[in-house]
Amino acid sequence: MTAPDSLAPEGAPAPAQRGPATLIYNTNAGGSRHASPDDLVSAIHAVGFTPVYRATSSEEDLKEALDGVEGTVFVAGGDGTQRAVALTLAGRPEVTLAVIPMGTANNVARTLGVQGEPLDVIAAYGRAEVRPFDLGRVEGPWGEDLFLEACGCGAFADVMAEYDPEEGKSPLRAVQALTTTLTTFDPPPVRITLDGQEEPDTPFALLEVMNTKATGPRLRLATNADPADGQLDVVRIDATGREGLLTYLAALARDDFEALSSVESTRAGRVEIPYTGQAFHVDAEVRPPMQGVTGRVLIEAWPGALSMLVPVAEQTAAPDTTTGEG
Ligand SMILES: Nc1ncnc2c1ncn2[C@@H]1O[C@H](COP(=O)(O)OP(=O)(O)OP(=O)(O)O)[C@@H](O)[C@H]1O
C-alpha cells in the first residue's frame, strides 16, 4: 500500500517505499514501559505502512518471526535487540530495518541520528529514506562473528571480560572503568595490518574496530564513523604515549575522543590483529582470553549488509540523495 500524498511534503526526497511492515518489540527491554505494541502498530500505520506485530519472548524466536519477511522491519528495543534482528537479516538488504530506540545506550539509533520517544521516532519515519548499513565480520581462534557496533581488544575488552557486562550498564561506571584500565594496562606489542599494510609493532592500550560512532554504554570512541561508508574505523591508543585519566574522561564528555593526540583513528576495510590470547569483545559479547593460543583475528567490513530507514530532517534534505542501494 502506498502512503497518502499528504505524508510527502513538497520538496522532499522520494520517500522510502512504504508497504508491508513487521514490528519486532522486545517487551523485556528497559524502555518498553513507554508504549504498548498496539501503540506502536497504530503509529506505524499512521505513517503509511501496513504493519503486523510478531511477538517474541527471546532472541531465539526471531528466526521464525522473520522467516520470509518483506518490506520494513521496525525494531523496538535496546542495542541487544537491534543486534539480534540485524544478525538475523544480515545479507538481506532488500529488507529495510527501522530502529525504535528503547534501551540505555542506543548506539545504533544515535549513530543514525534517531532519538526521542518511540511514537515521535515513528512519526519521523513518515519522511525518511533508505540507506545502506555495513556490518563487521570477524574470524578469530574462537570462531566467526558479526558485529553491528564494534569489535576490539585492549582496555575496553578487558574491562568487559572482567566485569559482567550486565553489571556495567551505568555509563558513568563503565567510563570510569575504561579510563582507569586505559591508564594502567600493560599490553604486549603487536603488529597489526590495515588493508594489507603492516603497521609498526605497538603495545595497544586500546584497539577498537568501529562501525558505529559509539559502543557499549555509549562510549563515543569514533565520532566520525559512518556505517554507510563500506569501511571500519580503527581507533588506537599506543600505551607508550597514552595520556592521563582525566584527559580521556574529559574527551569522552566533550565528544572528541578521536581529537586527542594519543588517539589514532584510521579507516580500513580489512584489519588483521595478531592473537596472543587476549580478550576480545564483539559488540556487548565477550570472547574470553584463551591462554596459550596464538593466531590472528581478521576483521572485515561487510559493505551494505543491511538497509536502514533514516528520517530526513526537513531543512537538511539533499535534493539528489541516493536511495542507498548495495
Ligand atoms: N526480539 C526479542 N524479543 C525478546 N528478547 C530479545 C529480543 N531480542 C533480543 N532479546 C534479548 O533481550 C536482551 C536485552 O535487550 P536490549 O539490550 O535490547 O534491551 P535493554 O537491556 O533494555 O537495553 P540496554 O542494554 O541498552 O539497556 C538481549 O540481549 C537479548 O538477549
The ligand as a Gaussian input file, in Angstrom:
#p B3LYP/6-31G(d) Opt

LIG

0 1
 N       13.149000      -9.764000      19.800000
 C       13.437000     -10.028000      21.068000
 N       12.468000     -10.366000      21.914000
 C       12.754000     -10.628000      23.195000
 N       14.003000     -10.584000      23.731000
 C       15.003000     -10.248000      22.927000
 C       14.770000      -9.940000      21.554000
 N       15.921000      -9.604000      21.000000
 C       16.850000      -9.676000      21.960000
 N       16.315000     -10.078000      23.134000
 C       17.026000     -10.276000      24.427000
 O       16.865000      -9.157000      25.278000
 C       18.150000      -8.710000      25.765000
 C       18.142000      -7.243000      26.158000
 O       17.809000      -6.485000      25.056000
 P       18.302000      -4.986000      24.841000
 O       19.763000      -4.866000      25.045000
 O       17.749000      -4.556000      23.553000
 O       17.484000      -4.233000      25.962000
 P       17.996000      -3.431000      27.220000
 O       18.726000      -4.382000      28.110000
 O       16.840000      -2.702000      27.816000
 O       18.938000      -2.376000      26.523000
 P       20.245000      -1.698000      27.107000
 O       21.299000      -2.784000      27.107000
 O       20.535000      -0.613000      26.141000
 O       19.874000      -1.215000      28.476000
 C       19.061000      -9.051000      24.570000
 O       20.415000      -9.092000      24.882000
 C       18.514000     -10.394000      24.147000
 O       19.012000     -11.463000      24.885000

